[in-house]
Amino acid sequence: MTTDDAPQRLADVRERIARAEQLAKRPAGATSLIAVSKTHEAPQITPLIAAGQRVFGENRVQEAQAKWPALREATPDIELHLVGQLQSNKAADAVALFDAIHSVDRLSLVTALARAMERQDRRPACFVQVDIGDEPQKGGVAVPELPALLAEARSADLPVVGLMCVPPFDLEAAPWFALLAKLADDHGLPGLSMGMSGDYETAVTLGATHVRVGTALFGAR
Ligand SMILES: *Cc1c(COP(=O)(O)O)cnc(C)c1O
């Protein structure tokens, strides 16, 4: 794939999302497309911005700090989401840079984020990442520990808007997405961050409010 194809790839992904929304009888535009630009540099990113994309995702704080201030200066209405694991000692940097954080998964991080938000008077929307397939190496809170972590996040006044997951890659995603949707519903959370290049249409039919798509927009990393 070349950068020349970027507007076409974006149009294709948007079309597929719209079709899935229609199939599931969800309102058009109910799903926000996060273009995950990790490992890609400005020359790959700017064609998507030119084609109208405004919501982007990164998985590393340092990489995002190097790329996005300049891109945002040129296009101030960019919305930047952190989709990767976050170390507590980077919480303040993450709060300063990102508009949403999708990887809140433990009490130490809840505490660090709450403190950084208070100091900076900035409140990025938070998603609690759930280890939906019980794969500890992936990050995310274990399903049985979710209620306690949500209670801690609420008492720390963290702006939790939803749940996020990355299902086991070798299994069909739909049952995991359905489980995440059920958990979010049980806890009265409206946001559902689920679905990547291989399964975002499935995620949209199961209620995703945010899909995180990299490869289908940028090509292979
Ligand atoms: C890289 C990444 C994505 C995007 O993955 P693709 O398969 O390239 O679409 C989504 N979510 C997370 C957490 C990621 O790290």
PDBQT file of the ligand as one rigid body, heavy atoms in Angstrom, charges set to zero:
ROOT
HETATM    1  C1  LIG A 301      -2.052  -1.739  17.336  1.00  0.00    +0.000 C 
HETATM    2  C2  LIG A 301      -3.324  -1.744  18.086  1.00  0.00    +0.000 A 
HETATM    3  C3  LIG A 301      -4.561  -1.654  17.405  1.00  0.00    +0.000 A 
HETATM    4  C4  LIG A 301      -4.683  -1.619  15.895  1.00  0.00    +0.000 C 
HETATM    5  O1  LIG A 301      -4.406  -2.897  15.377  1.00  0.00    +0.000 OA
HETATM    6  P1  LIG A 301      -4.604  -3.261  13.819  1.00  0.00    +0.000 P 
HETATM    7  O2  LIG A 301      -4.747  -4.736  13.825  1.00  0.00    +0.000 OA
HETATM    8  O3  LIG A 301      -3.389  -2.786  13.114  1.00  0.00    +0.000 OA
HETATM    9  O4  LIG A 301      -5.828  -2.580  13.342  1.00  0.00    +0.000 OA
HETATM   10  C5  LIG A 301      -5.701  -1.630  18.179  1.00  0.00    +0.000 A 
HETATM   11  N1  LIG A 301      -5.657  -1.685  19.531  1.00  0.00    +0.000 NA
HETATM   12  C6  LIG A 301      -4.497  -1.764  20.205  1.00  0.00    +0.000 A 
HETATM   13  C7  LIG A 301      -4.521  -1.822  21.693  1.00  0.00    +0.000 C 
HETATM   14  C8  LIG A 301      -3.300  -1.793  19.505  1.00  0.00    +0.000 A 
HETATM   15  O5  LIG A 301      -2.145  -1.892  20.184  1.00  0.00    +0.000 OA
ENDROOT
TORSDOF 0
